[in-house]
Amino acid sequence: MASNLNLVVSTHCIPMSAMTKIQIELPEATAKAAREAGLLMPPALDRLLTDAIRWQQTADALLAIADRVAAAGIEPMPMEDIDAEVKATRAERRRRASRH
């Protein structure tokens, strides 16, 4: 059974910001767990939604880059080369960290 929740979401970092009232339907178990975890409070919802928006924008940007790379006819790197680059970068970071 779905649980109707009336929520007010706002951005608390901006003084005098506009408020938007939203209503969502969740399965009862999800609503209960979210309520108990404090995730249905406006600051928590604001943080969750802001993070989700940021992740979505990042994913969109990466996909746009991938589209441009494909349109330019650039061959994808073999996984072995990617692994080698990652290992080299990590080794360089460890080397720098050990000097401090």
C-alpha positions in Angstrom: 0.0 0.0 0.0 1.3 3.4 -1.0 1.8 6.1 1.6 1.0 9.7 0.6 3.4 12.2 2.0 3.1 16.0 1.8 6.6 17.5 1.9 8.0 21.0 1.7 11.3 21.2 0.0 13.5 24.3 0.1 17.0 25.3 -0.3 18.1 26.4 3.2 21.4 27.9 2.0 19.7 30.8 0.3 18.0 33.4 2.5 14.4 34.2 1.6 14.4 31.4 -1.1 11.1 30.3 -2.6 9.5 27.1 -1.3 7.9 24.4 -3.4 5.4 22.0 -1.9 5.6 18.5 -3.4 3.5 15.4 -2.8 5.0 11.9 -3.4 3.7 8.4 -3.2 6.0 5.7 -1.8 5.5 2.1 -0.8 4.7 2.0 3.0 7.9 0.2 3.8 10.0 2.8 1.9 8.2 5.7 3.5 8.6 4.2 7.0 12.4 3.5 6.5 12.9 7.0 5.0 11.0 8.6 7.9 13.0 6.7 10.5 16.3 7.6 8.8 15.3 11.3 8.8 15.3 11.4 5.0 11.8 13.0 4.7 12.9 16.2 6.4 13.3 19.2 4.1 17.1 19.6 4.5 17.7 15.9 3.8 15.4 15.9 0.8 17.1 19.1 -0.5 20.5 17.4 -0.1 19.3 14.1 -1.8 17.7 15.9 -4.7 20.7 18.3 -5.2 23.1 15.4 -5.2 20.9 13.5 -7.7 20.7 16.5 -10.0 24.5 16.9 -9.8 25.0 13.2 -10.7 22.5 13.5 -13.6 24.3 16.6 -14.9 27.7 14.8 -14.6 26.3 11.8 -16.5 24.8 14.0 -19.2 28.2 15.8 -19.6 30.1 12.5 -19.9 27.6 11.2 -22.4 27.9 14.4 -24.4 31.7 14.0 -24.4 31.3 10.3 -25.5 29.1 11.5 -28.4 31.7 14.1 -29.5 34.5 11.5 -29.3 32.5 9.0 -31.4 31.6 11.8 -33.9 35.3 12.7 -34.2 36.1 9.1 -35.1 38.4 8.6 -32.2 39.0 4.9 -31.5 38.2 3.8 -27.9 41.1 2.9 -25.7 41.6 -0.8 -25.0 40.8 -1.7 -21.4 44.4 -2.7 -20.9 45.5 0.8 -21.7 42.9 2.3 -19.4 44.1 0.0 -16.6 47.7 1.0 -17.2 46.8 4.7 -17.1 44.8 4.3 -13.8 47.7 2.3 -12.2 50.2 4.9 -13.3 48.1 7.8 -11.9 47.6 5.9 -8.6 51.3 5.2 -8.3 52.1 8.9 -9.0 49.6 9.9 -6.3 51.2 7.5 -3.8 54.6 8.8 -4.7 53.6 12.4 -4.1 51.8 11.5 -0.8 54.8 9.7 0.5 56.9 12.8 0.1 54.7 14.8 2.5 
